[in-house]
């Protein structure tokens, strides 16, 4: 059985991934396929959540069972096969790839093919740029905003342009 997934981001509007994975693949294998497709830093911790059709979290599938919410966690990504949990097409997955900043990808099951099998998860199509895995440091963004403010102050001495004709002169229409 093969699951055909569509993956989107709420941060990058034109980003879409299509990945196919076998029911016998683990969530860890799907995680690795997502990391590779998005070129994420593979040393970062990530987690999956099984979600309902309204994207409410039902169950966590963490990388490591020591990092879990006791009410939601089952087993680690390497211990759970996709087919064990994804038996309904109405279920969704939330893949949190940046735990600190709660950045996620949203995974929908678009189709289930019962007669097919895959050796490894396969990237079928990628559109757009992947979302950034890491955010800028808060201090960096403050510096950038201060620089813009400084430039605005520096150039405000030129005054406002009231009439283009004063600078360029009158122009004639060319037919």
VEXMITI-823169 format. One record per residue: residue number from 0; x, y, z of N, C-alpha, C in turn; residue in one letter. Coordinates in steps of 0.2 Angstrom, whole numbers, plus 5000, padded with zeros to 4 digits. Example, Ala and Ser with C-alpha at 12.3 -4.5 7.8 and 13.67 -1.06 7.14 Angstrom:
<rs>
<r 0 <5066 4972 5039> <5062 4978 5039> <5066 4984 5039> "A">
<r 1 <5064 4989 5035> <5068 4995 5036> <5064 5000 5039> "S">
</rs>
This chain:
<rs>
<r 0 <5004 4994 5000> <5000 5000 5000> <5004 5006 5000> "X">
<r 1 <5003 5011 4996> <5007 5017 4995> <5002 5023 4997> "X">
<r 2 <5005 5027 5001> <5002 5034 5003> <5005 5039 4998> "X">
<r 3 <5000 5043 4995> <5002 5049 4991> <5001 5055 4995> "X">
<r 4 <5006 5058 4997> <5006 5064 5002> <5007 5071 4998> "X">
<r 5 <5003 5076 5000> <5004 5082 4998> <5006 5086 5004> "X">
<r 6 <5012 5090 5003> <5015 5094 5009> <5015 5101 5007> "X">
<r 7 <5012 5105 5012> <5012 5112 5011> <5015 5116 5017> "X">
<r 8 <5016 5122 5016> <5018 5127 5021> <5014 5133 5022> "X">
<r 9 <5013 5135 5029> <5009 5141 5030> <5013 5147 5029> "X">
<r 10 <5020 5146 5029> <5025 5151 5028> <5027 5153 5021> "X">
<r 11 <5027 5148 5017> <5028 5149 5010> <5023 5147 5005> "X">
<r 12 <5019 5152 5002> <5013 5151 4999> <5014 5146 4993> "X">
<r 13 <5019 5147 4989> <5020 5143 4983> <5024 5136 4984> "X">
<r 14 <5025 5134 4990> <5029 5128 4992> <5024 5122 4992> "X">
<r 15 <5025 5117 4988> <5021 5111 4988> <5026 5105 4986> "X">
<r 16 <5026 5100 4990> <5029 5094 4989> <5024 5088 4988> "X">
<r 17 <5026 5084 4984> <5022 5077 4983> <5027 5072 4984> "X">
<r 18 <5026 5068 4990> <5030 5062 4991> <5025 5056 4992> "X">
<r 19 <5028 5050 4989> <5025 5044 4990> <5029 5040 4995> "X">
<r 20 <5025 5036 4999> <5028 5032 5004> <5024 5026 5005> "X">
<r 21 <5028 5020 5006> <5024 5014 5008> <5022 5013 5015> "X">
<r 22 <5016 5010 5016> <5013 5009 5022> <5018 5005 5027> "X">
<r 23 <5023 5002 5024> <5028 4998 5029> <5034 5003 5030> "X">
<r 24 <5034 5009 5027> <5040 5014 5029> <5038 5017 5036> "X">
<r 25 <5043 5018 5040> <5042 5021 5046> <5041 5029 5046> "X">
<r 26 <5039 5032 5051> <5039 5039 5051> <5046 5042 5051> "X">
<r 27 <5051 5039 5053> <5058 5041 5053> <5060 5041 5045> "X">
<r 28 <5058 5037 5041> <5060 5037 5034> <5056 5043 5031> "X">
<r 29 <5050 5044 5033> <5046 5050 5030> <5050 5056 5032> "X">
<r 30 <5052 5057 5038> <5055 5062 5041> <5062 5063 5037> "X">
<r 31 <5066 5058 5036> <5072 5059 5032> <5071 5061 5025> "X">
<r 32 <5065 5059 5022> <5063 5061 5015> <5062 5068 5015> "X">
<r 33 <5058 5071 5020> <5056 5078 5020> <5062 5082 5021> "X">
<r 34 <5067 5080 5026> <5073 5083 5027> <5077 5084 5021> "X">
<r 35 <5078 5079 5017> <5082 5079 5011> <5078 5083 5006> "X">
<r 36 <5072 5083 5005> <5068 5087 5000> <5068 5094 5001> "X">
<r 37 <5068 5096 5008> <5068 5103 5010> <5075 5106 5011> "X">
<r 38 <5080 5101 5011> <5087 5103 5013> <5088 5106 5020> "X">
<r 39 <5084 5103 5024> <5084 5105 5031> <5091 5102 5035> "X">
<r 40 <5093 5105 5040> <5098 5103 5045> <5096 5097 5048> "X">
<r 41 <5099 5091 5046> <5096 5085 5049> <5098 5084 5056> "X">
<r 42 <5102 5088 5059> <5104 5087 5066> <5098 5090 5071> "X">
<r 43 <5094 5094 5068> <5088 5097 5072> <5083 5092 5074> "X">
<r 44 <5080 5093 5080> <5074 5088 5082> <5068 5090 5078> "X">
<r 45 <5064 5085 5076> <5058 5086 5073> <5053 5081 5076> "X">
<r 46 <5046 5083 5075> <5041 5078 5077> <5035 5078 5072> "X">
<r 47 <5031 5073 5072> <5025 5072 5069> <5019 5072 5073> "X">
<r 48 <5014 5075 5071> <5008 5074 5075> <5003 5072 5070> "X">
<r 49 <4999 5067 5072> <4993 5064 5069> <4988 5070 5070> "X">
<r 50 <4984 5072 5065> <4979 5077 5066> <4973 5075 5062> "X">
<r 51 <4967 5078 5065> <4961 5077 5062> <4960 5082 5056> "X">
<r 52 <4954 5082 5053> <4953 5086 5046> <4953 5093 5048> "X">
<r 53 <4952 5095 5054> <4953 5102 5056> <4960 5104 5059> "X">
<r 54 <4965 5100 5058> <4972 5101 5060> <4973 5101 5067> "X">
<r 55 <4968 5098 5071> <4969 5098 5078> <4973 5091 5080> "X">
<r 56 <4978 5092 5084> <4983 5087 5085> <4980 5082 5089> "X">
<r 57 <4981 5075 5087> <4978 5070 5091> <4983 5066 5094> "X">
<r 58 <4989 5064 5091> <4994 5060 5093> <5001 5062 5091> "X">
<r 59 <5006 5062 5095> <5013 5064 5093> <5017 5058 5092> "X">
<r 60 <5021 5059 5087> <5026 5053 5085> <5033 5057 5085> "X">
<r 61 <5036 5057 5091> <5043 5061 5091> <5049 5057 5088> "X">
<r 62 <5054 5061 5087> <5060 5057 5085> <5063 5053 5091> "X">
<r 63 <5062 5055 5097> <5065 5051 5103> <5059 5051 5108> "X">
<r 64 <5058 5046 5111> <5052 5045 5116> <5054 5049 5122> "X">
<r 65 <5060 5051 5123> <5061 5055 5129> <5059 5062 5129> "X">
<r 66 <5058 5064 5122> <5056 5071 5121> <5048 5071 5119> "X">
<r 67 <5044 5071 5124> <5037 5070 5122> <5032 5073 5127> "X">
<r 68 <5026 5074 5124> <5021 5076 5129> <5017 5070 5131> "X">
<r 69 <5017 5068 5137> <5015 5061 5139> <5008 5060 5137> "X">
<r 70 <5003 5065 5136> <4996 5063 5134> <4996 5061 5127> "X">
<r 71 <5001 5064 5123> <5000 5063 5115> <5005 5058 5112> "X">
<r 72 <5010 5056 5116> <5015 5052 5112> <5014 5045 5113> "X">
<r 73 <5016 5042 5107> <5015 5034 5107> <5022 5031 5107> "X">
<r 74 <5025 5031 5102> <5032 5028 5101> <5036 5033 5096> "X">
<r 75 <5042 5031 5096> <5046 5036 5092> <5045 5034 5084> "X">
<r 76 <5048 5039 5080> <5047 5039 5073> <5050 5032 5070> "X">
<r 77 <5055 5030 5073> <5058 5024 5070> <5054 5018 5072> "X">
<r 78 <5050 5018 5077> <5046 5012 5079> <5039 5012 5076> "X">
<r 79 <5037 5017 5073> <5030 5017 5070> <5030 5017 5063> "X">
<r 80 <5026 5012 5060> <5025 5012 5053> <5020 5016 5051> "X">
<r 81 <5020 5019 5045> <5015 5024 5042> <5008 5020 5042> "X">
<r 82 <5008 5014 5040> <5002 5010 5039> <4998 5009 5046> "X">
<r 83 <5002 5009 5051> <4999 5008 5058> <4994 5013 5060> "X">
<r 84 <4995 5019 5058> <4991 5025 5060> <4987 5028 5054> "X">
<r 85 <4990 5028 5048> <4987 5031 5043> <4982 5027 5039> "X">
<r 86 <4977 5024 5042> <4972 5020 5039> <4966 5023 5036> "X">
<r 87 <4966 5030 5037> <4960 5034 5034> <4963 5039 5030> "X">
<r 88 <4960 5041 5025> <4962 5046 5020> <4960 5053 5024> "X">
<r 89 <4956 5053 5028> <4954 5060 5031> <4959 5062 5037> "X">
<r 90 <4964 5058 5039> <4969 5060 5043> <4974 5064 5040> "X">
<r 91 <4977 5069 5044> <4982 5073 5042> <4988 5072 5046> "X">
<r 92 <4994 5075 5044> <5000 5075 5048> <5002 5082 5049> "X">
<r 93 <5005 5084 5054> <5008 5090 5055> <5016 5088 5057> "X">
<r 94 <5020 5091 5053> <5027 5089 5054> <5031 5096 5056> "X">
<r 95 <5033 5096 5063> <5036 5101 5066> <5043 5101 5065> "X">
<r 96 <5046 5105 5060> <5053 5104 5059> <5058 5109 5062> "X">
<r 97 <5055 5114 5066> <5058 5118 5070> <5055 5119 5076> "X">
<r 98 <5057 5115 5081> <5053 5115 5088> <5053 5121 5091> "X">
<r 99 <5059 5125 5092> <5059 5131 5095> <5054 5136 5093> "X">
<r 100 <5054 5137 5086> <5049 5142 5083> <5043 5139 5081> "X">
<r 101 <5041 5133 5082> <5035 5130 5080> <5034 5131 5073> "X">
<r 102 <5039 5129 5068> <5038 5130 5061> <5036 5123 5059> "X">
<r 103 <5031 5122 5055> <5028 5116 5053> <5026 5115 5045> "X">
<r 104 <5026 5109 5043> <5023 5108 5036> <5017 5104 5038> "X">
<r 105 <5012 5104 5033> <5006 5101 5034> <5005 5096 5028> "X">
<r 106 <5004 5090 5030> <5004 5084 5026> <4997 5081 5025> "X">
<r 107 <4995 5081 5019> <4988 5078 5018> <4989 5071 5014> "X">
<r 108 <4985 5066 5015> <4985 5060 5011> <4980 5062 5005> "X">
<r 109 <4983 5062 4999> <4979 5063 4994> <4976 5057 4990> "X">
<r 110 <4979 5052 4991> <4977 5045 4988> <4981 5039 4991> "X">
<r 111 <4977 5034 4992> <4980 5028 4994> <4980 5022 4988> "X">
<r 112 <4986 5020 4986> <4986 5014 4981> <4987 5008 4985> "X">
<r 113 <4982 5003 4984> <4983 4997 4988> <4987 4992 4984> "X">
<r 114 <4988 4992 4978> <4992 4987 4974> <4999 4989 4973> "X">
<r 115 <5001 4995 4975> <5008 4996 4974> <5013 4996 4981> "X">
<r 116 <5019 4995 4980> <5024 4995 4985> <5030 4999 4983> "X">
<r 117 <5033 5002 4988> <5039 5006 4987> <5045 5004 4991> "X">
<r 118 <5051 5004 4989> <5057 5002 4993> <5059 5008 4998> "X">
<r 119 <5058 5014 4995> <5060 5020 4999> <5055 5025 4998> "X">
<r 120 <5054 5030 5002> <5049 5036 5000> <5052 5039 4994> "X">
<r 121 <5048 5041 4990> <5050 5045 4984> <5047 5052 4983> "X">
<r 122 <5051 5056 4982> <5049 5063 4980> <5047 5063 4973> "X">
<r 123 <5040 5065 4972> <5037 5065 4966> <5038 5072 4962> "X">
<r 124 <5036 5077 4966> <5036 5084 4963> <5038 5089 4969> "X">
<r 125 <5042 5094 4967> <5043 5100 4972> <5042 5106 4968> "X">
<r 126 <5038 5110 4971> <5036 5117 4968> <5038 5122 4974> "X">
<r 127 <5041 5128 4971> <5043 5133 4976> <5049 5132 4980> "X">
<r 128 <5050 5137 4984> <5056 5136 4989> <5054 5133 4996> "X">
<r 129 <5058 5129 4999> <5056 5127 5005> <5056 5132 5010> "X">
<r 130 <5052 5132 5016> <5052 5137 5021> <5059 5136 5024> "X">
<r 131 <5061 5142 5027> <5067 5142 5031> <5066 5138 5037> "X">
<r 132 <5072 5134 5039> <5071 5130 5045> <5073 5135 5051> "X">
<r 133 <5077 5139 5050> <5079 5143 5056> <5077 5150 5055> "X">
<r 134 <5075 5154 5060> <5074 5161 5060> <5080 5165 5062> "X">
<r 135 <5080 5171 5060> <5085 5176 5062> <5085 5177 5069> "X">
<r 136 <5091 5178 5072> <5091 5180 5079> <5087 5186 5080> "X">
<r 137 <5084 5187 5085> <5080 5193 5087> <5084 5199 5086> "X">
<r 138 <5090 5199 5089> <5095 5205 5089> <5097 5206 5081> "X">
<r 139 <5097 5201 5077> <5099 5203 5070> <5093 5207 5067> "X">
<r 140 <5087 5205 5068> <5082 5208 5065> <5081 5215 5068> "X">
<r 141 <5083 5216 5074> <5082 5223 5077> <5088 5228 5074> "X">
<r 142 <5094 5225 5072> <5099 5229 5069> <5097 5231 5062> "X">
<r 143 <5093 5226 5058> <5091 5227 5052> <5086 5233 5052> "X">
<r 144 <5081 5233 5056> <5076 5238 5057> <5079 5245 5059> "X">
<r 145 <5084 5245 5063> <5087 5251 5065> <5091 5254 5059> "X">
<r 146 <5094 5250 5055> <5098 5252 5049> <5093 5256 5044> "X">
<r 147 <5087 5253 5043> <5082 5256 5038> <5080 5262 5041> "X">
<r 148 <5079 5263 5048> <5077 5269 5051> <5082 5274 5050> "X">
<r 149 <5089 5272 5051> <5094 5277 5050> <5094 5279 5043> "X">
<r 150 <5093 5275 5038> <5093 5278 5031> <5088 5282 5030> "X">
<r 151 <5082 5281 5033> <5076 5285 5032> <5078 5292 5034> "X">
<r 152 <5081 5292 5040> <5082 5299 5043> <5088 5302 5039> "X">
<r 153 <5093 5299 5037> <5098 5302 5033> <5095 5305 5027> "X">
<r 154 <5091 5302 5023> <5088 5305 5017> <5082 5309 5018> "X">
<r 155 <5080 5310 5024> <5074 5314 5025> <5076 5322 5024> "X">
<r 156 <5083 5323 5024> <5085 5330 5023> <5084 5333 5016> "X">
<r 157 <5082 5329 5011> <5081 5331 5005> <5075 5335 5004> "X">
<r 158 <5070 5334 5008> <5064 5337 5008> <5059 5333 5003> "X">
<r 159 <5053 5335 5002> <5048 5332 4998> <5048 5335 4991> "X">
<r 160 <5047 5331 4986> <5047 5333 4979> <5040 5335 4978> "X">
<r 161 <5039 5342 4977> <5033 5345 4976> <5030 5345 4968> "X">
<r 162 <5035 5346 4964> <5033 5346 4957> <5039 5344 4952> "X">
<r 163 <5038 5339 4949> <5043 5336 4944> <5045 5341 4939> "X">
<r 164 <5041 5346 4937> <5043 5351 4932> <5048 5356 4934> "X">
<r 165 <5048 5357 4941> <5053 5361 4944> <5060 5358 4943> "X">
<r 166 <5061 5352 4943> <5067 5349 4942> <5069 5347 4935> "X">
<r 167 <5064 5344 4931> <5066 5342 4924> <5064 5347 4919> "X">
<r 168 <5060 5351 4921> <5057 5356 4916> <5051 5353 4912> "X">
<r 169 <5048 5358 4909> <5042 5355 4905> <5044 5351 4900> "X">
<r 170 <5040 5346 4898> <5041 5341 4893> <5035 5342 4888> "X">
<r 171 <5036 5340 4882> <5031 5340 4877> <5029 5333 4875> "X">
<r 172 <5023 5332 4874> <5021 5325 4872> <5023 5324 4865> "X">
<r 173 <5026 5318 4864> <5028 5315 4857> <5023 5311 4855> "X">
<r 174 <5020 5312 4849> <5015 5308 4845> <5018 5303 4840> "X">
</rs>
